Amino acid sequence: MFASQSPLKSRLLAAGVHFGISVTIAALAAALVFVVWYPYPYREISGGRELFMIVVAVDVVMGPLLTLAVFNVKKAAKLLRLDLTVIGLLQLVALAYGLWTVFVVRPVHLVFEIDRFRVVHAIEVPKEELGLASAGLATLPLTGPTLLSVREFKDDKERSEMTFEALAGKPLGTRPGFWQRYDQGKSQVLARAKPLDDLKKRFPAQVGEIDAALKSASGGSDKAKPVGYIPMVGRKTFWTVLLDTNTAEVIAFVPIDSF
């Protein structure tokens, strides 16, 4: 296939084939990242999309360009195979490093924390404190964030200590010793939820977006649920959680800073 082409055409053809293979591998990696590790809305909230796209763009472009530079049908077959193998290995190493980077900063929990939801990322959790977590909560999930809440403080001393640690950059929601099942904090969640109408009055320009999020979450059903909202803290941005004010069930997310 390559031998019958001119040198330039053979290079372009080889680079094109390499590009197609690279895009296919990148698509599989994207499915892992955006379906398993960063399901919506965390790809937006946790910055996974931007980080992954930078890594993949460099990887997908680098390989084919290197192939374009080194491919030559006049080279000895053994040497050409060696060149392409090295390029392929470089790509795989770069992709593996990129995926590892995305993995270690993945979101692992959505935690209700006193008066807000916090997206907790693997890198934020003190690994030495995982042993303090309640039974069943001492692991960091691999398939997207789980819903948790934080327990109440034992006494004023603990409240004071945790307040100072939070100010020092260790939010309560990232501390395994305070994690509990989401349903155990249901009463606190409902007590903090504010009426949806208040959110719409505060952000009239986003009413359409709020209604669209609720409609999408309900699958177009006309059965209305009583809805409230609570602010949410992400890695670099603030969103809002919409929830059922009867059950505390999380219904939808909207990109609104409602603090």
C-alpha positions, -999 to +999 in steps of 0.1 A: +000+000+000+028+024+009+054+012-016+034+022-046+030+058-034+054+087-038+076+094-007+054+124+004+021+105-002+034+074+017+043+096+046+009+113+046-009+080+043+011+065+072+005+096+093-032+094+085-034+058+095-016+066+127-040+095+133-070+072+129-056+047+154-047+075+179-082+090+177-098+055+183-077+050+214-084+085+226-121+079+222-119+048+243-100+067+269-126+095+268-153+070+275-134+058+306-129+094+318-163+109+311-186+080+316-169+063+346-147+088+364-163+121+356-200+116+348-220+148+342-219+173+358-185+165+373-167+169+339-177+205+342-174+211+379-141+192+385-122+203+354-117+168+341-126+177+306-101+205+301-072+184+316-081+153+296-085+173+263-050+189+267-034+155+273-052+138+244-048+167+220-010+166+225-009+128+223-031+125+192-011+152+174+023+141+185+022+105+172+011+112+137+035+141+133+064+120+144+053+093+120+051+119+092+087+129+101+103+095+102+083+073+078+103+064+047+095+033+026+132+032+016+143+025+052+151-010+062+119-027+074+135-035+108+146+001+113+112+014+103+094-009+127+117+002+155+110+039+147+072+033+148+074+011+179+093+039+198+067+064+187+039+042+198+055+036+231+060+073+236+024+079+229+012+052+253+034+065+281+021+100+275-015+088+275-010+066+306+005+096+325-023+118+314-049+092+325-032+087+358-032+125+364-069+127+356-075+096+378-058+109+410-078+141+409-111+125+401-142+133+421-150+106+446-179+120+468-205+146+468-208+155+505-234+175+522-214+197+545-234+217+571-250+242+547-236+232+512-227+203+490-190+198+484-174+178+455-146+159+471-117+148+449-094+118+456-063+140+459-080+161+487-087+132+510-060+125+536-052+089+529-039+084+565-075+093+577-093+067+556-092+043+585-113+067+605-142+064+581-174+045+591-178+009+579-182+008+541-169+043+535-132+038+538-126+035+501-125+060+472-149+049+445-137+042+409-170+047+392-180+083+399-189+102+431-211+087+458-235+108+479-225+113+515-231+138+544-210+148+574-220+139+609-226+165+636-198+176+658-194+157+691-188+189+711-177+225+709-141+216+711-143+194+679-163+222+662-137+247+670-108+225+659-125+216+626-133+252+619-097+262+622-086+233+600-112+242+574-098+278+574-063+262+569-075+244+537-089+211+551-126+213+544-148+191+566-162+172+537-128+159+528-123+143+563-132+106+563-138+105+600-168+128+595-184+109+566-217+092+571-244+078+547-263+106+530-297+094+545-282+099+580-280+136+573-314+139+556-329+162+583-300+186+581-302+186+543-339+195+543-334+221+570-309+239+548-328+236+515-342+268+502-373+272+480-368+269+443-388+301+438-362+320+457-335+308+433-356+319+403-362+353+418-325+358+425-314+346+390-343+355+366-320+352+336-314+315+345-350+304+350-351+287+316-319+268+324-333+257+358-365+245+343-346+227+315-324+209+341-355+198+360-373+186+329-343+167+317-339+150+351-376+140+352-374+126+316-401+150+305-426+138+332-453+163+342-453+149+377-440+178+398-419+173+429-414+199+456-380+213+448-355+232+468-318+242+463-285+242+481-252+257+469-224+234+458-187+239+459-165+224+432-128+225+426-127+259+409-164+268+405-197+270+423-229+253+412-263+246+427-279+213+436-317+210+431-333+184+454-367+170+464-377+187+496-397+157+507-370+130+503-337+150+501-331+132+468-307+151+445-326+158+413-304+180+391-275+204+390-273+239+375-242+261+369-253+289+392-234+303+422-262+306+447-241+315+478 
